[in-house]
Amino acid sequence: MKARTAALVSLVVAVALIAPPPAVADHDFPKDCGSQNRPGGGWYDLEGYNIACSVARTFAREYTYHGMHEGPWDCHSNPAGFEQTYFSCKRSKPGVGHQHVIFFIGS
């Protein structure tokens, strides 16, 4: 019985060491780029990865008020509450690599 338990524990430990880690985000968002300056509905809680905050803010402003046009950004949205939507936009820029911004639009 002890041998069987020891073998089972060894198997569980081996699987835990070999198995891939649980799904996590591609990366952290080291830059908190803030929210729009004007009151009312718009974009807020902007965070960026591998992108200057000034560029991320310009993108969020353009996206919010002019919509998405053809371009390198791949955006997805999810409802985030009453009159709120969560956006996640990624692109790969030559010489820079992966860039990613996340933000909310709503009131």
N, C-alpha and C positions, 0 to 999 in steps of 0.2 A: 504494500500500500504506500509506504514512504517513497519507494522507488518510482512508483507511478506519479505521485504528487510532484516529486522533484523533476521528473521528465516533463510534466505538464507545465510547471513553472519555467523551466528552461526553454520550452517551446514558445511560451508567451513572451518571454524576454527576447528571444531571437526574432520573432515576428515584429515586435515593437522596434527593434533596432533596424530591421531591413525594410519595413513598410514605409511608404512615403509619409511625410508629415501631413497633418490635417490641412485642408484648404485654407489658405490665408490670402490676403491681398497681395497683388504683385509687388507692392512696396509701401513704404510709409509716405505720408505727405508732409515733408518737413517745413513747408512754407505756408503759414496762415496769412492769406492775402487780404483778409478783411471782408467788408461789405460795402455796398454803394454808399455814397455820402448823402444822397438826398432821401428824405423820408418817403414812405409809401411802398407800393408793390415794386418789385424789381429783384435784383440778384443779391444774395448774401451768403455768408459763411463760405467764402471762396478759399480753396486750398489748392496748392500746386506742387507738382513733382517735376524737377529738372526744367523749370521755366521761371523766368523773372516775374515777380508779382505785377509789375507794370504791364507786361504782355498778357498775363492771365486776366487782369482787370479789364484791359481793352477787349479781350476776347469775350468775357462775360457780358460786358456792356453791349457790344455789337450783337452777340447772340440773343440777348434778352430783348433788345429794342428793334433789331432789324432781321432777326431770324437767321437760320443757317443757309449759307450759299454753298455752291460747289467749292470744295476745298479739301485739304488733307485731313481735316478733323473727322473722327468717327465718334458720334455722340449717341448716348442712350439715356432714356429718362424713365423714372418710376414715380408714381404718386407718393407724396410724403406727408400727406395730411390735407386738411381742408384748404383749398386754393394754394397748395404748395406742390412743387415738383422738384425732384432731385435729378440733377444732370451729371453725367460722367462723360468726359470727352478726352479722347486720346489721339495722338498723332506720332509719327516717326519723322523727325526732321533730319535731313542730311547734315552730317558733321556734328549733330547734337545728340541724336538718338531718341529714345522714348520720352515723350512729354505727356503729362496727364493733369487735367484740372477737374475738380468736382465743386459743385455749388448748388444752391437752391434758388428757385425762382418762385415768387408768389407774394402774397401780402400778409 
